[in-house]
């Protein structure tokens, strides 16, 4: 089993920045495909950014050029650097880790990001 714990959320003004972190327990982190998801009130959860065990990344179009996902396998930690934040980025952000084909899928508890003046 893997436990994921997010941190770094908060309230920020439009145009500001936040860095989210997701700390993973155990020894599987380097094998996991990791992702940041978000869910705004009344909306479905969506994938914001993903990163493979080899470091390949992908982003939803709405955050390209503003958000950067990264991972530090030595620290068992996933990051999401969020710049130029917009009110529409307001949501609960969740960390996810999975091993494809192995039936392993783990979620963190979520961290609130609010962008407002």
Secondary structure, 3 states (H helix, E strand, C coil): CCCEEEECCEEECCCCCEEEEEEECCCCHHHCEEEEEEECCCCCCEEEEEECCCCCEEECHHHCCCEEEEEECCCCEEEEEECCCCHHHCEEEEEEEEECCCCEEEECCCEEEEECC
